[in-house]
C-alpha cells in the first residue's frame, strides 16, 4: 500500500516532469547532434576525431537550461495571468495548482545551477568564449519571461529561440570540437534555429488572443493571425530552401536526406493556415517538434556518411 505522503510526493515528481515539457526538449538535443555531425565531417577529413564527451556535457547543460527556462516560464506566466482557466494549450503546473510558483521557480534555479556545473568541462576546454556563452544563456533563460524586460512579452521570443536554440548552440559546440567557426556550421545552425522557432510561433499563435489581454505582446499578439500564419510558413520554407547551399557545396546527402521531413512540415503549415487557434494547435506543435527532430537527425546522418 502506498501512503498518502508517498502518493503526494509521487504526484509532485510527476508534476515537475510535466513542467519540464519533455516533448519540447528536442530543441535542446538537435542543435548538439547537428553541431557534432558538422564537426565530425570536418575533422574526419583531416584525420582528427570528435570529442564525444564535450558534446555530452554540452547536451546536458543545454537540456537543463531549457528545463530551467520552462520552469521559470510556467511560474511567471501564471503570476502575470498569461496562464489561466481559458488557456487552450497543455496544462501548466502552477496554473493547475499541482505546484506552487515558489516550488517551480526554485526548480528552475536548480536546473540553471546544474547547467552551470555541466558547463565547467566546456569552459575548461573552450575558455572565455564558452564561459561568456554559458553566462548569457542562463541569464537569457531567466529573462525570457522574468526580470524587468521579459523577452517573450516584448515580441523577442522568436529571436531568442533562433539565437540560443540554433546559432549559439550549434556554433558553440562546433567551436568546442574544432576551435574554429565555419560557414557550414552557421548555415546548419540557422536551419535548426528556424525550425525550433516554428514551435514558439505555433504556441504564440494558439494563445495570441489571451496573451493580448495580459499584455504578453508576442509577434502574433502584435501583428495578428495573418502575420502568424505567414511567419510559420516562412520559417519552414526558409529552413528547407537553405538545403540548396548544401547541394551547391557538394553535400548531397545533407541536402536531400532532411527532405524526408518536408511532407510533415507542409501538413503543419496547411493546418495552421486553414484552422483557427484551438486545441488542434497542440497537435501541430508536437508535429513541428517532430519535423525539427527528423530534419536534424537526417541532416546529421548526411554529415556522418559523407
ChimeraX commands (.cxc) that place a marker at each C-alpha (Angstrom):
marker #1 position 0.00,0.00,0.00 radius 0.5
marker #1 position 1.24,3.48,-0.89 radius 0.5
marker #1 position 0.80,6.03,1.89 radius 0.5
marker #1 position -0.86,9.38,1.30 radius 0.5
marker #1 position 2.52,11.09,1.78 radius 0.5
marker #1 position 4.16,8.82,-0.83 radius 0.5
marker #1 position 1.32,9.44,-3.27 radius 0.5
marker #1 position 1.62,13.19,-2.81 radius 0.5
marker #1 position 5.39,13.02,-3.31 radius 0.5
marker #1 position 4.95,10.97,-6.49 radius 0.5
marker #1 position 2.37,13.46,-7.71 radius 0.5
marker #1 position 4.86,16.30,-7.21 radius 0.5
marker #1 position 7.58,14.42,-9.10 radius 0.5
marker #1 position 5.18,13.81,-11.99 radius 0.5
marker #1 position 4.20,17.49,-11.94 radius 0.5
marker #1 position 7.85,18.57,-12.20 radius 0.5
marker #1 position 8.35,16.17,-15.11 radius 0.5
marker #1 position 5.35,17.70,-16.89 radius 0.5
marker #1 position 6.56,21.23,-16.08 radius 0.5
marker #1 position 9.84,20.36,-17.82 radius 0.5
marker #1 position 7.80,19.91,-21.05 radius 0.5
marker #1 position 9.61,16.76,-22.26 radius 0.5
marker #1 position 8.13,17.00,-25.77 radius 0.5
marker #1 position 9.97,20.28,-26.35 radius 0.5
marker #1 position 13.41,19.02,-25.35 radius 0.5
marker #1 position 14.20,18.06,-28.95 radius 0.5
marker #1 position 15.00,21.75,-29.33 radius 0.5
marker #1 position 17.96,21.21,-26.96 radius 0.5
marker #1 position 19.07,17.84,-28.38 radius 0.5
marker #1 position 19.00,18.56,-32.12 radius 0.5
marker #1 position 21.47,21.51,-32.17 radius 0.5
marker #1 position 24.08,19.48,-30.26 radius 0.5
marker #1 position 23.66,16.50,-32.58 radius 0.5
marker #1 position 23.91,18.61,-35.72 radius 0.5
marker #1 position 26.91,20.58,-34.46 radius 0.5
marker #1 position 28.73,17.37,-33.61 radius 0.5
marker #1 position 27.92,15.92,-37.04 radius 0.5
marker #1 position 29.21,19.02,-38.87 radius 0.5
marker #1 position 32.38,18.92,-36.77 radius 0.5
marker #1 position 32.77,15.18,-37.42 radius 0.5
marker #1 position 32.62,15.77,-41.16 radius 0.5
marker #1 position 35.29,18.49,-40.99 radius 0.5
marker #1 position 37.58,16.69,-38.53 radius 0.5
marker #1 position 37.31,13.31,-40.20 radius 0.5
marker #1 position 38.55,14.80,-43.47 radius 0.5
marker #1 position 41.69,15.90,-41.59 radius 0.5
marker #1 position 42.19,12.60,-39.78 radius 0.5
marker #1 position 41.03,14.03,-36.44 radius 0.5
marker #1 position 38.30,12.81,-34.09 radius 0.5
marker #1 position 35.28,14.31,-32.36 radius 0.5
marker #1 position 35.43,14.57,-28.56 radius 0.5
marker #1 position 32.12,12.95,-27.71 radius 0.5
marker #1 position 32.43,13.83,-24.02 radius 0.5
marker #1 position 32.29,17.54,-24.86 radius 0.5
marker #1 position 29.11,17.05,-26.88 radius 0.5
marker #1 position 27.59,15.07,-24.00 radius 0.5
marker #1 position 28.33,17.80,-21.45 radius 0.5
marker #1 position 27.01,20.41,-23.89 radius 0.5
marker #1 position 23.81,18.38,-24.30 radius 0.5
marker #1 position 23.28,18.05,-20.55 radius 0.5
marker #1 position 23.93,21.75,-20.00 radius 0.5
marker #1 position 21.59,22.70,-22.85 radius 0.5
marker #1 position 18.80,20.44,-21.60 radius 0.5
marker #1 position 18.95,21.86,-18.08 radius 0.5
marker #1 position 18.96,25.44,-19.38 radius 0.5
marker #1 position 15.82,24.64,-21.37 radius 0.5
marker #1 position 14.11,22.89,-18.47 radius 0.5
marker #1 position 15.01,25.79,-16.20 radius 0.5
marker #1 position 13.59,28.23,-18.73 radius 0.5
marker #1 position 10.40,26.16,-18.95 radius 0.5
marker #1 position 10.03,26.17,-15.16 radius 0.5
marker #1 position 10.54,29.94,-14.93 radius 0.5
marker #1 position 8.06,30.42,-17.79 radius 0.5
marker #1 position 5.48,28.22,-16.03 radius 0.5
marker #1 position 5.65,30.18,-12.79 radius 0.5
marker #1 position 5.90,33.71,-14.18 radius 0.5
marker #1 position 3.23,33.30,-16.87 radius 0.5
marker #1 position 0.85,32.21,-14.11 radius 0.5
marker #1 position 1.77,35.18,-11.93 radius 0.5
marker #1 position 1.20,37.59,-14.82 radius 0.5
marker #1 position -2.11,35.98,-15.78 radius 0.5
marker #1 position -0.98,34.59,-19.14 radius 0.5
marker #1 position -1.81,31.06,-17.96 radius 0.5
marker #1 position -5.41,30.95,-16.76 radius 0.5
marker #1 position -8.54,28.82,-16.98 radius 0.5
marker #1 position -9.12,29.94,-20.59 radius 0.5
marker #1 position -5.78,28.55,-21.76 radius 0.5
marker #1 position -6.15,26.13,-24.71 radius 0.5
marker #1 position -2.59,24.85,-24.59 radius 0.5
marker #1 position -1.26,21.96,-22.46 radius 0.5
marker #1 position -1.92,22.23,-18.75 radius 0.5
marker #1 position 0.66,24.21,-16.78 radius 0.5
marker #1 position 1.66,23.00,-13.33 radius 0.5
marker #1 position 1.45,26.32,-11.47 radius 0.5
marker #1 position -1.83,27.21,-13.13 radius 0.5
marker #1 position -3.31,23.83,-12.22 radius 0.5
marker #1 position -2.28,24.14,-8.56 radius 0.5
marker #1 position -0.16,20.98,-8.63 radius 0.5
marker #1 position 2.91,23.05,-7.76 radius 0.5
marker #1 position 3.32,26.48,-6.22 radius 0.5
marker #1 position 5.11,29.24,-8.10 radius 0.5
marker #1 position 7.87,29.20,-5.46 radius 0.5
marker #1 position 8.43,25.48,-5.98 radius 0.5
marker #1 position 8.62,25.87,-9.76 radius 0.5
marker #1 position 10.91,28.91,-9.56 radius 0.5
marker #1 position 13.22,27.04,-7.18 radius 0.5
marker #1 position 13.24,24.09,-9.59 radius 0.5
marker #1 position 14.21,26.45,-12.40 radius 0.5
marker #1 position 17.11,27.91,-10.42 radius 0.5
marker #1 position 18.32,24.39,-9.53 radius 0.5
marker #1 position 18.27,23.48,-13.23 radius 0.5
marker #1 position 20.34,26.56,-14.07 radius 0.5
marker #1 position 22.84,25.52,-11.39 radius 0.5
marker #1 position 23.09,22.01,-12.89 radius 0.5
marker #1 position 23.55,23.55,-16.34 radius 0.5
marker #1 position 26.42,25.62,-14.97 radius 0.5
marker #1 position 28.05,22.55,-13.38 radius 0.5
marker #1 position 27.83,20.55,-16.61 radius 0.5
marker #1 position 29.29,23.56,-18.37 radius 0.5
marker #1 position 32.52,23.52,-16.33 radius 0.5
marker #1 position 34.30,20.96,-18.59 radius 0.5
marker #1 position 33.20,23.01,-21.61 radius 0.5
marker #1 position 34.74,26.17,-20.14 radius 0.5
marker #1 position 37.96,24.31,-19.34 radius 0.5
marker #1 position 38.14,23.16,-22.96 radius 0.5
marker #1 position 36.83,26.25,-24.77 radius 0.5
marker #1 position 37.94,29.06,-22.48 radius 0.5
marker #1 position 36.43,32.53,-22.12 radius 0.5
marker #1 position 34.19,32.44,-25.23 radius 0.5
marker #1 position 32.35,29.41,-23.83 radius 0.5
marker #1 position 32.17,30.98,-20.36 radius 0.5
marker #1 position 30.57,34.07,-21.88 radius 0.5
marker #1 position 28.09,31.99,-23.90 radius 0.5
marker #1 position 27.15,29.96,-20.83 radius 0.5
marker #1 position 26.54,33.00,-18.63 radius 0.5
marker #1 position 24.48,34.79,-21.28 radius 0.5
marker #1 position 22.45,31.64,-21.99 radius 0.5
marker #1 position 21.48,31.20,-18.34 radius 0.5
marker #1 position 20.66,34.88,-17.88 radius 0.5
marker #1 position 18.52,34.91,-21.02 radius 0.5
marker #1 position 16.83,31.69,-19.91 radius 0.5
marker #1 position 15.58,33.64,-16.90 radius 0.5
marker #1 position 14.72,36.92,-18.62 radius 0.5
marker #1 position 12.81,35.07,-21.34 radius 0.5
marker #1 position 9.75,35.66,-19.14 radius 0.5
marker #1 position 11.30,37.05,-15.93 radius 0.5
marker #1 position 13.02,40.26,-14.94 radius 0.5
marker #1 position 12.13,43.87,-15.76 radius 0.5
marker #1 position 12.27,43.32,-19.54 radius 0.5
marker #1 position 10.90,39.83,-20.30 radius 0.5
marker #1 position 11.79,38.90,-23.88 radius 0.5
marker #1 position 8.67,36.81,-24.50 radius 0.5
marker #1 position 6.46,39.76,-23.54 radius 0.5
marker #1 position 8.26,42.17,-25.89 radius 0.5
marker #1 position 7.99,40.29,-29.18 radius 0.5
marker #1 position 11.55,38.93,-28.88 radius 0.5
marker #1 position 10.74,35.28,-28.22 radius 0.5
marker #1 position 11.40,34.16,-31.79 radius 0.5
marker #1 position 14.75,35.95,-31.91 radius 0.5
marker #1 position 15.70,34.32,-28.60 radius 0.5
marker #1 position 14.96,30.84,-29.95 radius 0.5
marker #1 position 16.80,31.32,-33.26 radius 0.5
marker #1 position 19.85,32.60,-31.39 radius 0.5
marker #1 position 20.03,30.19,-28.46 radius 0.5
marker #1 position 18.48,27.01,-29.86 radius 0.5
marker #1 position 20.08,27.44,-33.25 radius 0.5
marker #1 position 23.01,29.73,-33.91 radius 0.5
marker #1 position 24.67,29.88,-30.47 radius 0.5
marker #1 position 24.07,26.19,-29.62 radius 0.5
marker #1 position 25.41,24.85,-32.90 radius 0.5
marker #1 position 28.30,27.29,-33.29 radius 0.5
marker #1 position 29.27,26.83,-29.64 radius 0.5
marker #1 position 29.57,23.05,-29.88 radius 0.5
marker #1 position 31.25,23.27,-33.29 radius 0.5
marker #1 position 33.81,25.67,-31.79 radius 0.5
marker #1 position 34.41,23.31,-28.87 radius 0.5
marker #1 position 35.16,20.47,-31.28 radius 0.5
marker #1 position 37.24,22.36,-33.85 radius 0.5
marker #1 position 38.40,25.63,-32.22 radius 0.5
marker #1 position 37.13,27.42,-35.33 radius 0.5
marker #1 position 33.91,28.79,-36.81 radius 0.5
marker #1 position 32.92,27.83,-40.35 radius 0.5
marker #1 position 30.13,28.93,-42.71 radius 0.5
marker #1 position 28.92,25.31,-42.87 radius 0.5
marker #1 position 28.24,25.39,-39.13 radius 0.5
marker #1 position 26.47,28.74,-39.38 radius 0.5
marker #1 position 24.11,27.59,-42.17 radius 0.5
marker #1 position 23.27,24.43,-40.22 radius 0.5
marker #1 position 22.70,26.49,-37.08 radius 0.5
marker #1 position 20.34,28.84,-38.91 radius 0.5
marker #1 position 18.28,25.95,-40.29 radius 0.5
marker #1 position 17.95,24.31,-36.88 radius 0.5
marker #1 position 17.12,27.64,-35.26 radius 0.5
marker #1 position 14.41,28.40,-37.80 radius 0.5
marker #1 position 12.76,25.02,-37.22 radius 0.5
marker #1 position 12.96,25.43,-33.43 radius 0.5
marker #1 position 11.29,28.83,-33.79 radius 0.5
marker #1 position 8.30,27.23,-35.51 radius 0.5
marker #1 position 7.41,25.69,-32.14 radius 0.5
marker #1 position 7.21,29.01,-30.33 radius 0.5
marker #1 position 5.43,30.63,-33.29 radius 0.5
marker #1 position 2.67,28.00,-33.24 radius 0.5
marker #1 position 2.47,28.29,-29.46 radius 0.5
marker #1 position 2.14,32.08,-29.65 radius 0.5
marker #1 position -0.40,31.92,-32.47 radius 0.5
marker #1 position -2.54,29.49,-30.47 radius 0.5
marker #1 position -2.53,31.80,-27.43 radius 0.5
marker #1 position -2.42,35.23,-29.09 radius 0.5
marker #1 position -5.90,36.37,-28.03 radius 0.5
marker #1 position -5.39,35.62,-24.34 radius 0.5
marker #1 position -1.82,36.92,-24.50 radius 0.5
marker #1 position -3.03,40.32,-25.70 radius 0.5
marker #1 position -5.38,40.57,-22.74 radius 0.5
marker #1 position -2.49,40.28,-20.27 radius 0.5
marker #1 position -0.12,42.41,-22.37 radius 0.5
marker #1 position 2.09,39.50,-23.38 radius 0.5
marker #1 position 2.97,41.07,-26.72 radius 0.5
marker #1 position 4.31,38.22,-28.81 radius 0.5
marker #1 position 4.67,38.81,-32.56 radius 0.5
marker #1 position 1.33,37.05,-33.08 radius 0.5
marker #1 position -0.31,39.34,-30.50 radius 0.5
marker #1 position 1.24,42.44,-32.06 radius 0.5
marker #1 position 0.64,41.71,-35.75 radius 0.5
marker #1 position -2.31,39.30,-35.73 radius 0.5
marker #1 position -3.15,35.93,-37.23 radius 0.5
marker #1 position -2.31,36.72,-40.87 radius 0.5
marker #1 position 1.23,37.55,-39.84 radius 0.5
marker #1 position 1.38,34.48,-37.58 radius 0.5
marker #1 position 0.44,32.19,-40.46 radius 0.5
marker #1 position 2.96,33.86,-42.77 radius 0.5
marker #1 position 5.66,33.60,-40.10 radius 0.5
marker #1 position 5.21,29.84,-39.67 radius 0.5
marker #1 position 5.18,29.24,-43.43 radius 0.5
marker #1 position 8.29,31.43,-43.85 radius 0.5
marker #1 position 10.24,29.70,-41.08 radius 0.5
marker #1 position 9.58,26.26,-42.55 radius 0.5
marker #1 position 10.22,27.38,-46.14 radius 0.5
marker #1 position 13.47,29.22,-45.43 radius 0.5
marker #1 position 14.86,26.30,-43.41 radius 0.5
marker #1 position 14.28,23.86,-46.29 radius 0.5
marker #1 position 15.37,26.29,-49.02 radius 0.5
marker #1 position 18.76,26.62,-47.34 radius 0.5
marker #1 position 19.39,22.99,-48.35 radius 0.5
marker #1 position 20.31,24.45,-51.73 radius 0.5
marker #1 position 23.52,25.62,-50.02 radius 0.5
marker #1 position 24.45,22.03,-49.19 radius 0.5
marker #1 position 23.74,20.85,-52.71 radius 0.5
marker #1 position 25.93,23.59,-54.20 radius 0.5
marker #1 position 28.65,22.76,-51.65 radius 0.5
marker #1 position 28.71,19.12,-52.68 radius 0.5
marker #1 position 26.98,17.74,-49.58 radius 0.5
marker #1 position 24.41,15.71,-51.49 radius 0.5
marker #1 position 23.19,13.57,-48.60 radius 0.5
marker #1 position 22.94,16.61,-46.32 radius 0.5
marker #1 position 20.91,18.38,-49.00 radius 0.5
marker #1 position 18.40,15.61,-49.66 radius 0.5
marker #1 position 18.02,13.39,-46.57 radius 0.5
marker #1 position 16.34,16.11,-44.44 radius 0.5
marker #1 position 13.65,16.45,-47.11 radius 0.5
marker #1 position 12.12,13.31,-45.59 radius 0.5
marker #1 position 10.58,15.70,-43.02 radius 0.5
marker #1 position 9.18,18.06,-45.68 radius 0.5
marker #1 position 5.72,16.43,-46.07 radius 0.5
marker #1 position 5.09,16.74,-42.33 radius 0.5
marker #1 position 6.09,20.41,-42.39 radius 0.5
marker #1 position 3.68,21.01,-45.28 radius 0.5
marker #1 position 0.90,19.30,-43.29 radius 0.5
marker #1 position 1.57,21.52,-40.26 radius 0.5
marker #1 position 1.72,24.68,-42.38 radius 0.5
marker #1 position -1.57,23.84,-44.07 radius 0.5
marker #1 position -3.09,23.07,-40.68 radius 0.5
marker #1 position -2.27,26.45,-39.14 radius 0.5
marker #1 position -3.49,28.22,-42.29 radius 0.5
marker #1 position -6.91,26.56,-42.54 radius 0.5
marker #1 position -7.64,26.27,-38.79 radius 0.5
marker #1 position -8.37,28.94,-36.23 radius 0.5
marker #1 position -6.34,28.81,-32.98 radius 0.5
marker #1 position -7.76,25.92,-30.95 radius 0.5
marker #1 position -6.63,22.76,-29.14 radius 0.5
marker #1 position -5.71,21.23,-32.53 radius 0.5
marker #1 position -2.69,23.56,-32.46 radius 0.5
marker #1 position -1.28,21.37,-29.68 radius 0.5
marker #1 position -1.13,18.58,-32.26 radius 0.5
marker #1 position 0.61,20.87,-34.75 radius 0.5
marker #1 position 3.07,21.87,-32.03 radius 0.5
marker #1 position 4.05,18.24,-31.48 radius 0.5
marker #1 position 4.35,17.68,-35.21 radius 0.5
marker #1 position 6.60,20.70,-35.65 radius 0.5
marker #1 position 8.88,19.28,-32.94 radius 0.5
marker #1 position 8.95,16.05,-34.92 radius 0.5
marker #1 position 9.89,17.97,-38.07 radius 0.5
marker #1 position 12.87,19.53,-36.31 radius 0.5
marker #1 position 13.93,16.19,-34.85 radius 0.5
marker #1 position 13.68,14.35,-38.18 radius 0.5
marker #1 position 15.38,17.17,-40.07 radius 0.5
marker #1 position 18.25,17.28,-37.57 radius 0.5
marker #1 position 18.71,13.50,-37.43 radius 0.5
marker #1 position 18.77,13.07,-41.21 radius 0.5
marker #1 position 21.00,16.12,-41.68 radius 0.5
marker #1 position 23.40,14.61,-39.16 radius 0.5
marker #1 position 23.33,11.26,-40.93 radius 0.5
marker #1 position 24.22,13.12,-44.12 radius 0.5
marker #1 position 27.32,14.58,-42.47 radius 0.5
marker #1 position 28.33,11.29,-40.88 radius 0.5
marker #1 position 28.18,9.30,-44.14 radius 0.5
marker #1 position 29.61,11.98,-46.42 radius 0.5
marker link #1:1,2 radius 0.2
marker link #1:2,3 radius 0.2
marker link #1:3,4 radius 0.2
marker link #1:4,5 radius 0.2
marker link #1:5,6 radius 0.2
marker link #1:6,7 radius 0.2
marker link #1:7,8 radius 0.2
marker link #1:8,9 radius 0.2
marker link #1:9,10 radius 0.2
marker link #1:10,11 radius 0.2
marker link #1:11,12 radius 0.2
marker link #1:12,13 radius 0.2
marker link #1:13,14 radius 0.2
marker link #1:14,15 radius 0.2
marker link #1:15,16 radius 0.2
marker link #1:16,17 radius 0.2
marker link #1:17,18 radius 0.2
marker link #1:18,19 radius 0.2
marker link #1:19,20 radius 0.2
marker link #1:20,21 radius 0.2
marker link #1:21,22 radius 0.2
marker link #1:22,23 radius 0.2
marker link #1:23,24 radius 0.2
marker link #1:24,25 radius 0.2
marker link #1:25,26 radius 0.2
marker link #1:26,27 radius 0.2
marker link #1:27,28 radius 0.2
marker link #1:28,29 radius 0.2
marker link #1:29,30 radius 0.2
marker link #1:30,31 radius 0.2
marker link #1:31,32 radius 0.2
marker link #1:32,33 radius 0.2
marker link #1:33,34 radius 0.2
marker link #1:34,35 radius 0.2
marker link #1:35,36 radius 0.2
marker link #1:36,37 radius 0.2
marker link #1:37,38 radius 0.2
marker link #1:38,39 radius 0.2
marker link #1:39,40 radius 0.2
marker link #1:40,41 radius 0.2
marker link #1:41,42 radius 0.2
marker link #1:42,43 radius 0.2
marker link #1:43,44 radius 0.2
marker link #1:44,45 radius 0.2
marker link #1:45,46 radius 0.2
marker link #1:46,47 radius 0.2
marker link #1:47,48 radius 0.2
marker link #1:48,49 radius 0.2
marker link #1:49,50 radius 0.2
marker link #1:50,51 radius 0.2
marker link #1:51,52 radius 0.2
marker link #1:52,53 radius 0.2
marker link #1:53,54 radius 0.2
marker link #1:54,55 radius 0.2
marker link #1:55,56 radius 0.2
marker link #1:56,57 radius 0.2
marker link #1:57,58 radius 0.2
marker link #1:58,59 radius 0.2
marker link #1:59,60 radius 0.2
marker link #1:60,61 radius 0.2
marker link #1:61,62 radius 0.2
marker link #1:62,63 radius 0.2
marker link #1:63,64 radius 0.2
marker link #1:64,65 radius 0.2
marker link #1:65,66 radius 0.2
marker link #1:66,67 radius 0.2
marker link #1:67,68 radius 0.2
marker link #1:68,69 radius 0.2
marker link #1:69,70 radius 0.2
marker link #1:70,71 radius 0.2
marker link #1:71,72 radius 0.2
marker link #1:72,73 radius 0.2
marker link #1:73,74 radius 0.2
marker link #1:74,75 radius 0.2
marker link #1:75,76 radius 0.2
marker link #1:76,77 radius 0.2
marker link #1:77,78 radius 0.2
marker link #1:78,79 radius 0.2
marker link #1:79,80 radius 0.2
marker link #1:80,81 radius 0.2
marker link #1:81,82 radius 0.2
marker link #1:82,83 radius 0.2
marker link #1:83,84 radius 0.2
marker link #1:84,85 radius 0.2
marker link #1:85,86 radius 0.2
marker link #1:86,87 radius 0.2
marker link #1:87,88 radius 0.2
marker link #1:88,89 radius 0.2
marker link #1:89,90 radius 0.2
marker link #1:90,91 radius 0.2
marker link #1:91,92 radius 0.2
marker link #1:92,93 radius 0.2
marker link #1:93,94 radius 0.2
marker link #1:94,95 radius 0.2
marker link #1:95,96 radius 0.2
marker link #1:96,97 radius 0.2
marker link #1:97,98 radius 0.2
marker link #1:98,99 radius 0.2
marker link #1:99,100 radius 0.2
marker link #1:100,101 radius 0.2
marker link #1:101,102 radius 0.2
marker link #1:102,103 radius 0.2
marker link #1:103,104 radius 0.2
marker link #1:104,105 radius 0.2
marker link #1:105,106 radius 0.2
marker link #1:106,107 radius 0.2
marker link #1:107,108 radius 0.2
marker link #1:108,109 radius 0.2
marker link #1:109,110 radius 0.2
marker link #1:110,111 radius 0.2
marker link #1:111,112 radius 0.2
marker link #1:112,113 radius 0.2
marker link #1:113,114 radius 0.2
marker link #1:114,115 radius 0.2
marker link #1:115,116 radius 0.2
marker link #1:116,117 radius 0.2
marker link #1:117,118 radius 0.2
marker link #1:118,119 radius 0.2
marker link #1:119,120 radius 0.2
marker link #1:120,121 radius 0.2
marker link #1:121,122 radius 0.2
marker link #1:122,123 radius 0.2
marker link #1:123,124 radius 0.2
marker link #1:124,125 radius 0.2
marker link #1:125,126 radius 0.2
marker link #1:126,127 radius 0.2
marker link #1:127,128 radius 0.2
marker link #1:128,129 radius 0.2
marker link #1:129,130 radius 0.2
marker link #1:130,131 radius 0.2
marker link #1:131,132 radius 0.2
marker link #1:132,133 radius 0.2
marker link #1:133,134 radius 0.2
marker link #1:134,135 radius 0.2
marker link #1:135,136 radius 0.2
marker link #1:136,137 radius 0.2
marker link #1:137,138 radius 0.2
marker link #1:138,139 radius 0.2
marker link #1:139,140 radius 0.2
marker link #1:140,141 radius 0.2
marker link #1:141,142 radius 0.2
marker link #1:142,143 radius 0.2
marker link #1:143,144 radius 0.2
marker link #1:144,145 radius 0.2
marker link #1:145,146 radius 0.2
marker link #1:146,147 radius 0.2
marker link #1:147,148 radius 0.2
marker link #1:148,149 radius 0.2
marker link #1:149,150 radius 0.2
marker link #1:150,151 radius 0.2
marker link #1:151,152 radius 0.2
marker link #1:152,153 radius 0.2
marker link #1:153,154 radius 0.2
marker link #1:154,155 radius 0.2
marker link #1:155,156 radius 0.2
marker link #1:156,157 radius 0.2
marker link #1:157,158 radius 0.2
marker link #1:158,159 radius 0.2
marker link #1:159,160 radius 0.2
marker link #1:160,161 radius 0.2
marker link #1:161,162 radius 0.2
marker link #1:162,163 radius 0.2
marker link #1:163,164 radius 0.2
marker link #1:164,165 radius 0.2
marker link #1:165,166 radius 0.2
marker link #1:166,167 radius 0.2
marker link #1:167,168 radius 0.2
marker link #1:168,169 radius 0.2
marker link #1:169,170 radius 0.2
marker link #1:170,171 radius 0.2
marker link #1:171,172 radius 0.2
marker link #1:172,173 radius 0.2
marker link #1:173,174 radius 0.2
marker link #1:174,175 radius 0.2
marker link #1:175,176 radius 0.2
marker link #1:176,177 radius 0.2
marker link #1:177,178 radius 0.2
marker link #1:178,179 radius 0.2
marker link #1:179,180 radius 0.2
marker link #1:180,181 radius 0.2
marker link #1:181,182 radius 0.2
marker link #1:182,183 radius 0.2
marker link #1:183,184 radius 0.2
marker link #1:184,185 radius 0.2
marker link #1:185,186 radius 0.2
marker link #1:186,187 radius 0.2
marker link #1:187,188 radius 0.2
marker link #1:188,189 radius 0.2
marker link #1:189,190 radius 0.2
marker link #1:190,191 radius 0.2
marker link #1:191,192 radius 0.2
marker link #1:192,193 radius 0.2
marker link #1:193,194 radius 0.2
marker link #1:194,195 radius 0.2
marker link #1:195,196 radius 0.2
marker link #1:196,197 radius 0.2
marker link #1:197,198 radius 0.2
marker link #1:198,199 radius 0.2
marker link #1:199,200 radius 0.2
marker link #1:200,201 radius 0.2
marker link #1:201,202 radius 0.2
marker link #1:202,203 radius 0.2
marker link #1:203,204 radius 0.2
marker link #1:204,205 radius 0.2
marker link #1:205,206 radius 0.2
marker link #1:206,207 radius 0.2
marker link #1:207,208 radius 0.2
marker link #1:208,209 radius 0.2
marker link #1:209,210 radius 0.2
marker link #1:210,211 radius 0.2
marker link #1:211,212 radius 0.2
marker link #1:212,213 radius 0.2
marker link #1:213,214 radius 0.2
marker link #1:214,215 radius 0.2
marker link #1:215,216 radius 0.2
marker link #1:216,217 radius 0.2
marker link #1:217,218 radius 0.2
marker link #1:218,219 radius 0.2
marker link #1:219,220 radius 0.2
marker link #1:220,221 radius 0.2
marker link #1:221,222 radius 0.2
marker link #1:222,223 radius 0.2
marker link #1:223,224 radius 0.2
marker link #1:224,225 radius 0.2
marker link #1:225,226 radius 0.2
marker link #1:226,227 radius 0.2
marker link #1:227,228 radius 0.2
marker link #1:228,229 radius 0.2
marker link #1:229,230 radius 0.2
marker link #1:230,231 radius 0.2
marker link #1:231,232 radius 0.2
marker link #1:232,233 radius 0.2
marker link #1:233,234 radius 0.2
marker link #1:234,235 radius 0.2
marker link #1:235,236 radius 0.2
marker link #1:236,237 radius 0.2
marker link #1:237,238 radius 0.2
marker link #1:238,239 radius 0.2
marker link #1:239,240 radius 0.2
marker link #1:240,241 radius 0.2
marker link #1:241,242 radius 0.2
marker link #1:242,243 radius 0.2
marker link #1:243,244 radius 0.2
marker link #1:244,245 radius 0.2
marker link #1:245,246 radius 0.2
marker link #1:246,247 radius 0.2
marker link #1:247,248 radius 0.2
marker link #1:248,249 radius 0.2
marker link #1:249,250 radius 0.2
marker link #1:250,251 radius 0.2
marker link #1:251,252 radius 0.2
marker link #1:252,253 radius 0.2
marker link #1:253,254 radius 0.2
marker link #1:254,255 radius 0.2
marker link #1:255,256 radius 0.2
marker link #1:256,257 radius 0.2
marker link #1:257,258 radius 0.2
marker link #1:258,259 radius 0.2
marker link #1:259,260 radius 0.2
marker link #1:260,261 radius 0.2
marker link #1:261,262 radius 0.2
marker link #1:262,263 radius 0.2
marker link #1:263,264 radius 0.2
marker link #1:264,265 radius 0.2
marker link #1:265,266 radius 0.2
marker link #1:266,267 radius 0.2
marker link #1:267,268 radius 0.2
marker link #1:268,269 radius 0.2
marker link #1:269,270 radius 0.2
marker link #1:270,271 radius 0.2
marker link #1:271,272 radius 0.2
marker link #1:272,273 radius 0.2
marker link #1:273,274 radius 0.2
marker link #1:274,275 radius 0.2
marker link #1:275,276 radius 0.2
marker link #1:276,277 radius 0.2
marker link #1:277,278 radius 0.2
marker link #1:278,279 radius 0.2
marker link #1:279,280 radius 0.2
marker link #1:280,281 radius 0.2
marker link #1:281,282 radius 0.2
marker link #1:282,283 radius 0.2
marker link #1:283,284 radius 0.2
marker link #1:284,285 radius 0.2
marker link #1:285,286 radius 0.2
marker link #1:286,287 radius 0.2
marker link #1:287,288 radius 0.2
marker link #1:288,289 radius 0.2
marker link #1:289,290 radius 0.2
marker link #1:290,291 radius 0.2
marker link #1:291,292 radius 0.2
marker link #1:292,293 radius 0.2
marker link #1:293,294 radius 0.2
marker link #1:294,295 radius 0.2
marker link #1:295,296 radius 0.2
marker link #1:296,297 radius 0.2
marker link #1:297,298 radius 0.2
marker link #1:298,299 radius 0.2
marker link #1:299,300 radius 0.2
marker link #1:300,301 radius 0.2
marker link #1:301,302 radius 0.2
marker link #1:302,303 radius 0.2
marker link #1:303,304 radius 0.2
marker link #1:304,305 radius 0.2
marker link #1:305,306 radius 0.2
view
